[in-house]
Amino acid sequence: MKKFILFLFSVLFIACSSESDDSVSSNFCNEQVVDYYSNEGQNNRNVKNNAIVVEFDYNLSDQKITKILTDLNLFKLPLNNDDVLSSIYINVFSSKNTKMVLCYFNEGSLSCEKLNNYINQIQNLDDVFMVRKLYQGNTTYGVAKEGNYIKVKLNDENELSNLENFANQNGLVFTEYEPSWNETEFLVYYLIDESGEKSVIELSKTLSESISFQYISPQFLSFQ
């Protein structure tokens, strides 16, 4: 069921983004994040510079969300016949229920500095729960959003207590069960941010400097 919801959401999400993002392959700023750490090195993703995801509390009305975003005068926003945003989606991937909107900037491609300044400005608004960057997807026209858990494979069980301590110190849920399918794999563990407020990208970087591991992979939700 969850896989079907993910597929359905992916179709809706990319349907909205494909209208505005006709040059996806060039819409990246001079900034990268690591999406995979291993003994052989690391893999990077580019940061998109023309769009962000803005999340709101689930109980906030669509009309209120529309007013907040239109008052900023920063985005190309699709409105329906009632002048309400037609692209508000429920975040089904987090234990924290939120509504989220994919927002394309009127200015098009931005510098990293300007992108980060806008993110900080919007994050400080009272009714905004979280602002998320978008990242290079797994295909030319794909996009990706930061998820809420880290997947870790250890070299051996000697590091298990260190991994559990890291989870406790950072307010993460430690489990051996894969969050979507409830399956297990030898020496593979998951650190889940149930608050929806932390960055698993930043936490993965800190974790990679703290323990011995085979690989560390922050979750990304990719939409093809």
N, C-alpha and C positions, 0 to 999 in steps of 0.2 A: 504493500500500500504506500509506504513512504517513498519507494522508488518511483511509483506512478506519479505521486505528488511532485517529486523533484523534476520528472520529465515534463509535466504539465506547466510547472512554474517556469522551467527553462524556455519552453515555447513562448509563453507570454512575455517573459523578460526580453528575449532576443527580438521578438516581434516589435516591441517598443523601441529597442536600441537600434535596430537595423534601419529604421526610417531616417535617423539623424546621423548615423555613424558610417558614412559612405567612404571614408578613407581611414579605416581602423588601423591599418598597418603603420601609419605615420603619426598617429595621435599618442605619442609617448613623450614624457618629459625626461630630463637628464637625471633620472632617479630609478633605482632598482631595489628590489627586496629579494631575500633568499627564500625559496620555497622547498629546498631539500638540502640537508646536510648529510654527508657521509664521509667515510675514511678516505675516499678518493677525491673529495672536493665538495663543491656545492653548486646548485643550480639557481639561476636568477630569473626573476620576472620583471618586465618593465612596468612602470606606473603610467596609467592613462592620464592625459592632461586636459581632456575636454569634457569630462563627466565625473560625477560622484554619486554615491547613494546616500540619501538622507533618511534616517529612521526616526519614527515618532512612537510615542506610547500607543498601544493598541486601542485604548479608549478615546483617543483624540478623534474628533469628527473629521470626515473628509473635507468638509467646508473650511474648518479651521486650518487644516494642513495646507489647503489650497491658498488661503489668505497669507499664511506665513511665507510660503515660497514665492508667490507673486509679488508680495510687498518688497522682497529683496531685489527684484528686477535684475536678476542675474542669469535666469535660465529660460530655455525654450520649453514651454510647458504645454502639453496637449490637454485642452479643456473640452468637456462635453457640452451639450446644449444648455445645461444648467450652470455653465461656467465653473464646473468642479473638475478637478484633475481626473483624467480617465486612466491614469497609470499608477494607481496606488495599490501595492501588493502586500499581502500578509507574509511576514517572514516565518516560514514553516520549519526552518532549519535550526532555530534556537529555542531553548527552554524559556527564554524571555520573549513573550509575544510582543511584536512590534509591527507597525506599518512602515513600509519603505517605498521611496520614490527614486527612480533613476532620473537624474537631473543633468541635462546637457547645458553647458555654458553658452550664453549669447555670443561671447567673444571668440568662441571656437577654442583652438589650442592655446594653452596658457604656459607660462614658465613655471617651473617647480615652485619657485618662491611665491608667485601669485596664487597658485593652486593651494599651497599650504596656508597662505594668509586668508583666503576665502574659507577654507575648512575651519580654521580657528574662529573666524567671525561667526560662522553658522553654528558651530558647536556651542558657542556661548549663549545662544538664544534659549529662553526659558523652556519652551515646549519641545525642543529638539533632544531626542534621546542619544543619538549617535550619528556621526558623519563618517562614512567609510570611503576610502579610495577604491578605484577600480583598477584592475591589473590586466596585463596581457593574458589572453586565454590560451587554450591548447590548440587552436586553429587560427588562421589569419583573421577571420571575422568573429572570433570568440572573445568574450570578456570574462573576467573572474572577480569574485568578491571574497574577501577574507572570511573564513568560517569561525568556528568557536571551539575547536579542539586541536590538539597536537598528537600526532602518531609517533611513537618512539619504539625502535627495536634496539634492545641492549645486546652487548657482546656476551654477557653471562649474568647470572642472578646476583652476583656480588654487588652490582650497581643498583639493585632494586630498592634498597632502603634510601639511597641518595635520591632516586627518582621520586619516591613517596614523600620525602622531606621537601623536595622542591615544590611538589604539588601543594602540600600543606602550607608552606610559606607564602605561596602566591594565590591562595584561595581557589585552587583548582580541584575538581573531582578526579580522583585516581581510579582507573578501572582497567581490567584486562579485556573487557568486552567492547567490540566495535560498536560505536554509537547507533548506527543505522540498522545493523543486522544482528546484533547481539551475539556475534561469533568471536572465537578466540584463536590466537596464533601464538606459537611458542616464542617467548621472549618479547612479544609485542604488547605495548601498553598505550593507554590513551589518557591524556590530561584534558579535561573538559572545563571550559569557562561557562558556567551556568548563568552568570550575571549578564553576559552579553556586552560587558563594558570594557573588557581587556583586549589587548592585541596579541593574538597567538603568534603573529610574526615576530614581534619584539620578544615575547617570552621564549620562543624557539631559539632566538639568537643567544639569549642569556643561558638557556639550558645547554646549548652546544658548547659553552665555555665552562660548564660545571660538572659534567659527567662523561664517562666513557660510553660510546654507543656505536651501533652499526649504522643507523640512520635516524634522523629527526625530520619530520615533515609537518609543518603547519597546514591545516585544512584550507583549501581554496574551493569555492563553489564555481565551477566553470560552466558557462552557457554557450552552446555551440550555435 
